[in-house]
Structures are given as structure tokens and as C-alpha cells.
Amino acid sequence: MKVSPHILALVHEAMALPGDPASHRVVCAMSGGVDSSVVATLLKTAGYDVVGITLQLYDHGEAIRRKGACCAGQDIHDARRVAAAFGIPHYILDFESRFREAVIEDFVSSYVRGATPIPCVTCNQTVKFADLLWRAKELDASALVTGHYIESRLRGDGRRELVTPSDMARDQSYFLFATTQAQVDYLRFPLGRIPKPEVRAIADTLGLIVADKPDSQDICFVPEGQYTDVILRLRPDAGVAGEIVHLDGRVLGTHDGIIHFTIGQRRGLNVSLGVADGEPLYVVKLDAERRRVIVGPREALRQKDIAVERLNWLGDEPLGEGGLTVFAKIRSTRPPIEASVRRDGARTVVSIPEGEFGVSPGQACVLYDGAGAGARVLGGGFIGWS
């Protein structure tokens, strides 16, 4: 079960901790998936004093039988077994109440307001990189380590910066934009320079029971991707019917609740007029107050100026009114596009000359200094209502 010296060298470079690895206790967040399991076992193999922590965040009863999730049931069991196989002390922390209040309830409230939330970002902000990081420091750990595909790079001034990974197909930087500078300095991401296929191969070499485990595809607390089921269970009144209205004022149909729609959606509109003036219809706005889904042609989705709220800025210089050229990403599945960012009084505005389609309140707008592997994450915020 030997790991190549090259991989171990990458681990040590990612950790960048002085002296003997055995002198450093590190806490590894173990979700029960292949990525975090490989990270924990690589750290142990490299000689670090590893402590594994798994957060129990939710449990739907059936969770123990689900595959492709995390932080509940079978996944906690898998994390425990991996830790035991390598002699890693392992602890399970019950964060269900905290997760429900900070993540699930915020998720539901956002959809009811007509926004499209990103619960993974909220979880990182309020649980994983807040409460868990605090626990790691309480254990006198030198670093908190996770299996995210992003790189933490040491700067000349001793601080660290986030950069996109070598395997851009697995890039998770979009979900980590809200990480503060103090958190960046304490976090480590050993998989930043290791491609996913190689991670699978390492898991197989180490004989991990999760080597062939499928990756998580859905939001962890949303069984089978049916997010509306979660919303309606917690807010039964969220399924209130309303009208589907064209931008020109025509009422084209009805709906069973705005929670079933997102900005940019084309399918499932259930309108009597499927085409307006020969053009397909898209959801261009959600009016929660009047329970209206407003539709129009694709061009109506184009937006050049994006209001960004709760900006977390990681750049070297404070952001001013003069503007800075950046690359902006408005959805996790979209490539970054050249833009500029500036302060406008109390607001932050990201301007995209060509415009972007499907800009949805609640999603993130993440800013980079480039568009490919090794691009620095300059920060980001949540898209607001223009």
C-alpha cells in the first residue's frame, strides 16, 4: 500500500508546516466520501498527527440507505471505518440543530423570497469553516484540512491565497469565495494539484473501502434532488398558486408556487402560449410579493451590471470606486468571463460588457484574476436584486 514519493511531496507542499510532520496535529474534515478519506489517509501516511472529525448535519431516516450524499447515515459509518483502518482518532459532532437553523432554514426562506440559494456556501460560512474550524483550534491543531479541489498558495508575506486547482473539471472555488483571510491562512487543501482520477487510484492503492464510492451529486439534505419537497415540508404555504405573466402584461397561465421556478428556466412553464412572437419563453423574474412568474424572450435575461451583496474581498488592495478588471463567474457551471468590479457607495457592482444570461438573486458572483487553472480567487458575494 505504498504511495508515490511525488504524491507525498505534494501533500507536504500543500501543508507547508515547518519541521517534523509528527509534531503537527492536523484536523481533517471527513465526510465519508473518497476525497476526504484520501486526504486523511495521505496525511497519516505522510507522518502527521491526524484527527478525523465528521459532522452529523442531518438525518432523514432513510439517509443511512442513500448513496451519493454526505454527513449522515452510511457516510458517517464509512468515515469511521476509514479512520479505524488507519489508526486515526475519529470524532462525530452532532451539528444537526446548527445546520438546520443556519443552512436549511435559510435555504427555504431564500426560495420563498424568489431567490436561488447556494446552501453549500452557507454551510462553509456558518458551520464547516466557522464552528468546525473553532473546534480544530480547540484541539491545538496546526491546520484544518479538507478534500476540496482548490489550492491554498503561500505568498511572500506569509499569508495564503486561494487559487483554482490543476483539475479544473473538479474546481470547487465557486463554493469557497466567502472564506475569510484568517480562515484561508489556517486551511489546507492537499488535493489542489492532484487530478480526480489519481485520487481514485490512490484510494485503490491504499485499499480504502470508499475507493469506488460515487461522488455526491445532490444537495446533501435534499433526497433525490427534490428540493421543493424540503421547502413544502417546512413551509406548507410556499406552494401558493399564482400567475405566469409575460413582460408585456399578458397572463399566460398559472403555477403552483414560485418555488418551482428559477431565473433562466425554459422548461415546465405550463403556459397556454409556448412561444411569443416566434421566440421561446424563459423565466426572467420572480415576484414573490404578488406570486408572479414573469416570462419573456431570452434577450430579456441579459444583464450587464450585477449588484453584489455581502462582498468578501480577498484582494491585496481595498476595492475602490475606480474599478478593477477581473473575471467573474455567476454560476458554478459557467466559465468565468471578463468583467470589472467597483464600489458604488455602499454597493458593489460587477459589470460584464457582453452581459450574462440567467443572473439569479441568491447565487454567487465569484471574482478571479484569471480564467484557468492557477487563477487567484479575489473574493465574491451574493447576487442581489437590481
Backbone torsions as a table, in degrees:
resi	resn	phi	psi	omega
1	MET	NA	48.2	-178.9
2	LYS	-83.7	140.2	173.7
3	VAL	-102.7	139.6	-175.6
4	SER	-62.4	146.2	176.9
5	PRO	-57.1	-32.0	179.5
6	HIS	-62.3	-44.7	179.9
7	ILE	-65.5	-43.2	179.6
8	LEU	-63.8	-35.6	177.6
9	ALA	-64.1	-39.9	177.6
10	LEU	-63.5	-38.0	178.0
11	VAL	-62.3	-47.5	-179.7
12	HIS	-63.9	-37.9	177.9
13	GLU	-64.4	-40.5	179.6
14	ALA	-67.0	-36.5	-178.7
15	MET	-74.9	-42.1	177.1
16	ALA	49.4	46.5	177.6
17	LEU	-106.6	134.2	-174.2
18	PRO	-72.2	152.4	173.1
19	GLY	79.0	-161.4	-176.7
20	ASP	-70.2	128.2	177.6
21	PRO	-54.5	-33.8	-178.2
22	ALA	-64.0	-18.7	-179.8
23	SER	-83.8	-2.9	-177.3
24	HIS	-114.1	116.4	169.1
25	ARG	-81.2	131.4	177.4
26	VAL	-128.6	139.5	176.8
27	VAL	-97.8	128.5	178.5
28	CYS	-111.4	125.2	175.8
29	ALA	-76.4	114.5	-175.6
30	MET	-110.7	109.8	-178.7
31	SER	-87.4	-13.9	-175.5
32	GLY	99.8	-2.8	177.7
33	GLY	-90.9	175.8	-176.0
34	VAL	-68.3	-37.4	-175.2
35	ASP	-65.1	-53.9	-178.9
36	SER	-67.5	-30.8	177.5
37	SER	-67.2	-41.6	177.1
38	VAL	-63.9	-42.5	179.5
39	VAL	-59.6	-48.6	-178.2
40	ALA	-60.7	-44.7	-177.3
41	THR	-73.6	-32.4	174.8
42	LEU	-65.2	-42.7	177.8
43	LEU	-60.9	-42.2	178.0
44	LYS	-63.8	-44.5	179.1
45	THR	-62.7	-35.2	-179.4
46	ALA	-78.0	-4.1	172.9
47	GLY	100.2	6.6	179.5
48	TYR	-78.8	155.4	175.4
49	ASP	-84.6	95.5	-170.2
50	VAL	-96.2	133.8	170.5
51	VAL	-120.4	125.0	178.8
52	GLY	-95.6	134.7	176.6
53	ILE	-128.2	129.7	175.6
54	THR	-116.4	132.4	178.5
55	LEU	-96.0	125.1	171.1
56	GLN	-88.5	110.4	-172.0
57	LEU	-103.1	-25.8	-178.2
58	TYR	-164.3	168.0	174.8
59	ASP	-161.2	113.9	179.5
60	HIS	-92.6	13.1	-177.2
61	GLY	85.5	-55.7	179.6
62	GLU	-82.0	-3.2	-173.3
63	ALA	-59.0	-32.0	-177.9
64	ILE	-65.1	-19.1	-179.8
65	ARG	-99.2	-7.2	-177.4
66	ARG	-79.6	149.1	172.5
67	LYS	-117.4	152.9	176.8
68	GLY	80.8	18.6	175.4
69	ALA	-113.9	-160.4	174.1
70	CYS	-158.4	164.3	169.4
71	CYS	66.6	25.0	175.4
72	ALA	-162.5	157.4	169.4
73	GLY	49.0	-121.4	-175.1
74	GLN	-58.5	-33.8	-177.6
75	ASP	-67.5	-38.9	175.4
76	ILE	-64.4	-41.0	178.1
77	HIS	-62.0	-42.2	179.6
78	ASP	-64.4	-42.4	178.7
79	ALA	-61.3	-41.5	179.4
80	ARG	-62.5	-42.1	-178.3
81	ARG	-68.3	-39.4	177.7
82	VAL	-63.6	-46.1	179.8
83	ALA	-60.6	-43.5	-179.4
84	ALA	-63.8	-38.1	-178.2
85	ALA	-64.5	-25.6	-177.5
86	PHE	-113.3	12.6	176.9
87	GLY	65.6	33.9	179.7
88	ILE	-97.0	120.9	174.8
89	PRO	-56.9	134.7	-172.6
90	HIS	-133.9	133.1	-178.7
91	TYR	-128.6	143.3	176.9
92	ILE	-111.8	123.5	179.7
93	LEU	-107.9	128.7	-179.5
94	ASP	-84.5	103.3	179.9
95	PHE	-113.7	23.9	-175.5
96	GLU	-59.2	-46.0	-178.3
97	SER	-64.7	-44.8	179.7
98	ARG	-62.3	-43.2	-178.9
99	PHE	-66.1	-41.4	179.7
100	ARG	-62.7	-44.5	-177.3
101	GLU	-70.9	-45.3	-172.0
102	ALA	-84.8	-30.1	-172.1
103	VAL	-112.7	-56.9	-174.2
104	ILE	-66.9	-45.6	-178.9
105	GLU	-67.0	-35.9	175.9
106	ASP	-65.9	-39.6	177.5
107	PHE	-58.5	-48.5	-178.6
108	VAL	-65.5	-46.8	-178.8
109	SER	-61.1	-37.2	-179.6
110	SER	-64.2	-44.7	179.1
111	TYR	-64.4	-38.3	179.7
112	VAL	-64.3	-30.8	178.3
113	ARG	-79.8	-7.3	-178.6
114	GLY	95.3	9.4	178.4
115	ALA	-93.8	169.4	176.5
116	THR	-120.6	94.8	-171.9
117	PRO	-76.0	166.1	175.4
118	ILE	-123.4	89.6	-175.1
119	PRO	-62.9	-27.6	179.4
120	CYS	-63.8	-37.1	177.3
121	VAL	-67.0	-45.5	179.2
122	THR	-60.9	-40.1	178.7
123	CYS	-62.8	-45.2	178.1
124	ASN	-61.5	-41.8	-178.0
125	GLN	-65.1	-45.8	-167.1
126	THR	-103.6	-17.7	-176.5
127	VAL	-122.4	-67.7	-171.5
128	LYS	-64.7	-46.8	-176.8
129	PHE	-99.2	14.2	175.6
130	ALA	-122.4	-75.1	-177.8
131	ASP	-65.9	-45.5	-179.1
132	LEU	-67.3	-39.6	178.5
133	LEU	-62.2	-40.0	177.4
134	TRP	-61.5	-41.5	178.5
135	ARG	-62.8	-38.9	179.6
136	ALA	-62.1	-41.6	178.3
137	LYS	-67.9	-33.9	176.1
138	GLU	-62.7	-29.5	177.5
139	LEU	-85.7	8.2	179.1
140	ASP	61.1	35.9	178.8
141	ALA	-81.0	146.2	177.7
142	SER	-76.6	-22.4	-178.2
143	ALA	-161.8	154.4	168.4
144	LEU	-103.4	127.6	-173.2
145	VAL	-117.7	138.2	178.1
146	THR	-131.8	171.7	-179.7
147	GLY	-97.9	22.1	178.0
148	HIS	-68.3	148.5	175.6
149	TYR	-91.1	86.9	177.5
150	ILE	-162.0	157.1	-179.1
151	GLU	-114.6	142.1	174.4
152	SER	-109.0	115.6	-172.4
153	ARG	-109.3	133.9	180.0
154	LEU	-79.1	131.0	179.1
155	ARG	-95.9	170.5	-179.2
156	GLY	-65.5	-24.9	-178.9
157	ASP	-88.1	6.3	178.5
158	GLY	89.8	-11.6	175.6
159	ARG	-83.9	171.9	-179.2
160	ARG	-120.3	157.8	178.2
161	GLU	-135.3	152.6	179.0
162	LEU	-90.6	133.9	176.2
163	VAL	-134.1	155.0	-179.0
164	THR	-67.7	150.6	-173.0
165	PRO	-78.6	170.2	177.0
166	SER	-69.0	-32.4	178.0
167	ASP	-93.7	87.5	-175.3
168	MET	-67.6	-18.8	176.7
169	ALA	-67.1	-18.0	-179.3
170	ARG	-112.2	6.2	-174.8
171	ASP	-50.3	124.7	179.0
172	GLN	-115.8	16.3	-176.8
173	SER	-62.9	-30.2	-179.5
174	TYR	-57.3	-32.6	-175.8
175	PHE	-89.5	-2.1	-175.0
176	LEU	-118.1	11.7	-176.2
177	PHE	-62.4	-26.2	-175.0
178	ALA	-84.6	2.3	178.7
179	THR	-66.6	127.0	-177.9
180	THR	-76.7	164.4	-179.3
181	GLN	-60.6	-41.0	179.2
182	ALA	-61.9	-38.6	177.9
183	GLN	-69.4	-42.0	178.2
184	VAL	-56.7	-40.9	-178.4
185	ASP	-65.5	-26.1	-176.2
186	TYR	-96.3	-22.8	-176.4
187	LEU	-84.5	153.1	174.7
188	ARG	-136.4	145.9	-177.1
189	PHE	-133.8	84.6	-175.2
190	PRO	-63.5	-16.0	-177.9
191	LEU	-89.9	4.7	-175.9
192	GLY	-60.0	-27.6	-178.1
193	ARG	-118.9	18.1	179.7
194	ILE	-118.5	118.7	-179.9
195	PRO	-64.6	150.8	-178.2
196	LYS	-55.2	-45.4	179.1
197	PRO	-57.6	-34.5	179.1
198	GLU	-71.7	-33.6	175.6
199	VAL	-61.7	-43.1	176.8
200	ARG	-60.8	-41.9	-179.3
201	ALA	-65.2	-38.7	177.5
202	ILE	-64.1	-42.6	178.2
203	ALA	-59.5	-39.9	178.7
204	ASP	-67.6	-42.8	178.9
205	THR	-60.6	-40.6	-179.4
206	LEU	-80.1	-5.4	179.2
207	GLY	70.7	31.8	-178.6
208	LEU	-71.8	138.8	-179.3
209	ILE	-67.3	-15.3	-178.3
210	VAL	-102.1	12.7	-174.6
211	ALA	-55.1	-37.1	-178.3
212	ASP	-105.3	12.6	-177.4
213	LYS	-68.1	132.9	-179.7
214	PRO	-63.1	150.7	175.2
215	ASP	-72.1	152.0	175.7
216	SER	-67.7	132.8	-178.4
217	GLN	-112.4	-32.2	-174.5
218	ASP	-102.4	167.6	168.2
219	ILE	-61.3	132.3	-166.9
220	CYS	-56.6	-34.9	-176.3
221	PHE	-97.1	10.7	-179.2
222	VAL	-113.5	96.0	-178.4
223	PRO	-59.7	130.2	175.8
224	GLU	56.5	22.4	175.7
225	GLY	74.2	8.3	-178.6
226	GLN	-88.7	76.8	-175.2
227	TYR	-64.7	-29.0	-179.1
228	THR	-66.1	-27.5	177.6
229	ASP	-62.7	-41.8	178.8
230	VAL	-64.6	-45.1	-178.5
231	ILE	-61.9	-47.3	-176.5
232	LEU	-69.6	-28.6	177.0
233	ARG	-68.1	-38.1	-178.7
234	LEU	-89.0	-29.0	179.2
235	ARG	-133.1	78.3	-177.4
236	PRO	-55.6	-25.6	-178.7
237	ASP	-81.7	1.0	-178.7
238	ALA	-74.8	-14.0	-179.2
239	GLY	-93.2	36.2	-179.2
240	VAL	-75.2	132.5	-178.2
241	ALA	-69.8	158.8	177.3
242	GLY	-161.5	-167.7	-175.4
243	GLU	-103.1	149.3	168.5
244	ILE	-102.0	118.8	-171.0
245	VAL	-122.8	135.8	175.4
246	HIS	-74.4	156.5	177.8
247	LEU	-57.2	-27.8	-179.4
248	ASP	-84.2	4.0	175.7
249	GLY	101.6	-12.4	-179.8
250	ARG	-68.3	135.2	173.4
251	VAL	-86.5	118.1	-174.1
252	LEU	-102.2	-14.8	-178.3
253	GLY	172.8	-166.3	179.6
254	THR	-129.7	165.7	178.8
255	HIS	-138.0	169.8	-177.8
256	ASP	-101.6	15.8	-180.0
257	GLY	137.5	135.7	-176.9
258	ILE	-67.4	-15.1	178.8
259	ILE	-63.9	-15.3	-179.6
260	HIS	-86.0	2.2	-173.5
261	PHE	-129.0	152.4	174.3
262	THR	-134.7	155.2	179.1
263	ILE	-60.1	133.3	179.4
264	GLY	93.0	-6.8	-179.2
265	GLN	-66.7	138.7	179.0
266	ARG	-115.8	-39.7	-175.8
267	ARG	-84.2	155.9	174.1
268	GLY	72.5	24.9	-178.8
269	LEU	-76.0	-25.0	176.1
270	ASN	55.2	51.4	179.4
271	VAL	-111.9	153.6	-178.8
272	SER	-71.4	-26.3	177.8
273	LEU	-112.4	104.6	-176.1
274	GLY	-78.7	-19.1	-177.6
275	VAL	-136.6	135.1	177.2
276	ALA	-111.6	118.1	179.6
277	ASP	53.1	38.2	176.7
278	GLY	82.0	1.3	-178.5
279	GLU	-110.7	141.2	175.0
280	PRO	-63.0	155.0	-179.7
281	LEU	-102.1	145.0	178.6
282	TYR	-131.1	155.0	172.5
283	VAL	-74.2	120.6	-178.6
284	VAL	-110.2	-16.4	179.8
285	LYS	-162.8	149.3	175.2
286	LEU	-120.7	118.4	-179.4
287	ASP	-103.4	92.0	-175.2
288	ALA	-65.5	-36.8	-176.8
289	GLU	-62.7	-40.8	-179.6
290	ARG	-101.5	7.3	178.0
291	ARG	55.0	43.7	-177.5
292	ARG	-113.5	138.2	170.0
293	VAL	-103.7	116.3	-175.7
294	ILE	-102.0	128.3	-175.4
295	VAL	-120.9	161.1	179.1
296	GLY	-173.8	-174.9	179.7
297	PRO	-70.0	162.9	-177.2
298	ARG	-57.4	-38.1	-177.7
299	GLU	-59.6	-26.4	179.2
300	ALA	-68.0	-15.0	178.9
301	LEU	-82.1	-18.1	-175.7
302	ARG	-63.7	129.0	-179.7
303	GLN	-136.2	128.1	-177.6
304	LYS	-97.9	-35.6	179.0
305	ASP	-110.9	125.1	-176.0
306	ILE	-117.2	122.8	175.9
307	ALA	-80.0	128.2	-177.4
308	VAL	-117.3	127.4	-178.9
309	GLU	-105.7	156.6	176.0
310	ARG	51.3	50.4	-178.8
311	LEU	-63.4	131.1	171.0
312	ASN	-108.2	106.6	-173.8
313	TRP	-100.1	125.0	-178.6
314	LEU	-113.8	5.8	179.3
315	GLY	-68.4	165.1	-176.6
316	ASP	-70.8	-38.0	-177.9
317	GLU	-110.5	148.2	177.4
318	PRO	-58.7	143.7	-179.5
319	LEU	-79.2	127.6	-178.0
320	GLY	-114.9	-167.7	-177.6
321	GLU	-82.1	-13.1	-177.1
322	GLY	-71.6	-23.1	178.5
323	GLY	92.1	150.9	-178.9
324	LEU	-139.1	135.0	177.9
325	THR	-76.0	128.8	-177.8
326	VAL	-141.9	-178.5	168.0
327	PHE	-117.5	128.8	-174.8
328	ALA	-113.8	141.8	178.6
329	LYS	-125.6	121.5	-174.4
330	ILE	-103.2	-7.3	173.5
331	ARG	-146.5	151.8	-176.0
332	SER	-62.3	-27.7	-176.8
333	THR	-92.3	-3.6	-179.3
334	ARG	-95.0	145.6	173.2
335	PRO	-74.4	154.2	175.7
336	PRO	-65.5	149.0	-179.9
337	ILE	-130.5	145.8	-176.3
338	GLU	-61.5	137.8	-175.6
339	ALA	-155.8	-178.3	171.6
340	SER	-132.7	151.5	179.1
341	VAL	-129.5	140.5	-178.5
342	ARG	-150.7	158.6	170.0
343	ARG	-86.0	136.8	176.9
344	ASP	-129.6	82.7	-173.6
345	GLY	68.8	-123.0	179.1
346	ALA	-85.5	-7.0	-176.2
347	ARG	-97.6	160.5	168.5
348	THR	-115.2	131.6	-178.0
349	VAL	-122.5	128.7	174.1
350	VAL	-107.0	123.8	-178.0
351	SER	-110.8	128.2	179.2
352	ILE	-117.0	108.7	-174.7
353	PRO	-52.3	-43.0	-178.8
354	GLU	-81.1	-13.4	-176.2
355	GLY	80.5	157.6	175.8
356	GLU	-127.3	152.9	-178.3
357	PHE	-105.6	144.5	175.7
358	GLY	74.7	33.1	177.2
359	VAL	-72.4	115.8	-171.9
360	SER	-118.4	126.3	174.4
361	PRO	-53.7	138.3	-179.2
362	GLY	100.2	-28.3	174.9
363	GLN	-74.8	169.3	-179.3
364	ALA	-97.0	150.5	168.2
365	CYS	-117.8	108.2	-174.6
366	VAL	-105.5	138.3	-172.2
367	LEU	-114.1	136.6	-177.3
368	TYR	-131.4	165.4	174.6
369	ASP	-96.5	4.2	178.2
370	GLY	-162.6	-175.5	-174.1
371	ALA	-119.7	-1.6	-176.8
372	GLY	-123.3	-161.1	178.3
373	ALA	-62.0	140.7	179.5
374	GLY	83.4	6.9	177.4
375	ALA	-76.2	138.4	-179.3
376	ARG	-79.6	138.2	173.7
377	VAL	-82.6	116.2	-178.2
378	LEU	-89.8	-11.0	-180.0
379	GLY	131.6	-158.9	-179.7
380	GLY	164.8	-179.8	179.4
381	GLY	-159.6	-173.2	-179.3
382	PHE	-98.5	136.3	-179.9
383	ILE	-67.8	128.6	-179.7
384	GLY	-103.3	-177.0	176.7
385	TRP	-81.1	128.3	-178.8
386	SER	-73.8	NA	NA
